[in-house]
Amino acid sequence: MALEVEIKAHTRDAEEIGRLLRAAGSVPVGEVDKDDRYVRSANGVEFRIRFRGENGGETRRPTGGCDRVAVKRKRGSLLRRDGLLAEIVEVERLGWFVEIECMVEDGDGEQAASEIRRTLDAIGVDSGDVESRTYLQLLGFER
């Protein structure tokens, strides 16, 4: 079974983070353009509807009788290096973040987290800037 390991951190200088990631061997692979709508169904089930890009694909489930709970918008750039995927994104109302993730197949999540932390250290991200809360929590929505 695949496991996604991700660490995100606040950043004050997105351009510098991008430059440092490229200097460390990351290559740009695209742009991030995601609008997520988090909704709660009448029976209390919560789920996400994601819009990608201006005319991009949409992932949705039936929404009859649902209330929109929160909206999260992310825009930025996407880079890749050695199995790590980095997003440098501006999250509306929250500011700039760097997110680094790794997919692990039946592997050690701690080893992946260590590699991500080493990458964050290498690009000068202070451990105090690492954010353990979800974006929804940061936006004031408690799940």
N, C-alpha and C positions, 0 to 999 in steps of 0.2 A: 504494500500500500504506500502511496506517495504521501509525503509530509512536506508542507511548506513551512520554512523557517524564515521569519522576517524580523528585522529590527529597524525602527524608524527613529529619527532624531530631528530636532529643530535645527535649522541653519539660518544664519543671518546673511550669508553670502553664497547664494546659489551658483553664481558664475564661477567663483573660486572652487567650490566643491566639484563642479563639472570639469574644470581645468585639471584639478588634482586627480580625479578619477581617470580622465583620459591619459594623463602623464603616467598613471599606474597601469596602463594597458587596456582600460575599458574603451570600447568603441560604441559610438552612437548607433542605435538600432531603430529609433523611431521617436514618436511623440506620445505623450500621455494626454488624453482628453476624455475624462470620465465624469458623468453625472450620475450619481446614485440616489435613488429614492428609496428610503426605508419605510415600509408600511406595516401596519398591524391589521390582521383580518378580524372579523367579528368574533371569532372564537379564540382570539389572542395569539394566533400564530404570526410571527414576524418574519418578513423576508425582504429581499432587495430587488429592485428593478434597476438595471444598469443601462445607460445610454452611452455609447462610445462614439465620439466625434460628432460633427455637425449632422451628418446623415448616416451615422454608423449603425451597427447592429444593436439590437435591444434584447436583453434577457428579461423575460417577465413571466409571471404566474398570474392566474386570474385575480382580479382585484375587486370583484363585486363585494360591496359591503365593507370595504377597507378604508381606513383612515391613513393619510400620509403622516408619518411620524417625524422624519428628518430628511434633509437634503444635504448631500456632500458633493462638492465639485472640486475636481483635481485637474490641473493643467501643468504640463512640464515636459521634460525630456527623459528618454529611456536609454540606458547604456548596459552593455554586457561584457563580462570578462570571466573566463574559467568557471562557468556554471553559476556565476552570481549575476543577478539582474538588479540594476540600480535605477530608481526613479528619483529625479530631482523635481519636486512638484510644489506648486503653490496651491494650498487648500484654502478655498474661499472662507473668509472670516477667521482663519487660524494662522496664516502665514506660510513660510517656506519650510519644507522638510526634505530630507534625504531618506529614502527607504531602500534597504538592500535585502534581497531575499534569495533563497536557494531552495530548490526542490530536491528532496532526498527520497530515494527509492529504498525502502526497507533498510535505511541507514541510520546513522547516529545523528539525531537532531542537535545534540550538544556540540558535536564536531563541526556541524554547519554553522551553528551560532558562534562558535569560536572563530571561524574563518570570517564571518561577517564582522565580528568585533575587531579583528585584526585589520580589516579593510577600513572600518570607520576610524580606527586609531591612525592608520597610515594617511588618511586625508584630513587629519586634524580635528575630528569631531570629538568634543569633550564628552566624557561619560555622563556628565550632568545634563547634557542636552538630549540624551536618549529618552524617548517617551514610551512608557509602558501602557499608558491608557490608549483606548481606541479613539479614532477620530470622532465617533459618535459620543463618547464620553466627553471629549474635549469640546464638542459642540453643545453639551448640556443635556444630551439624551442618555439616560441610564437604561441599559438593557438588563 
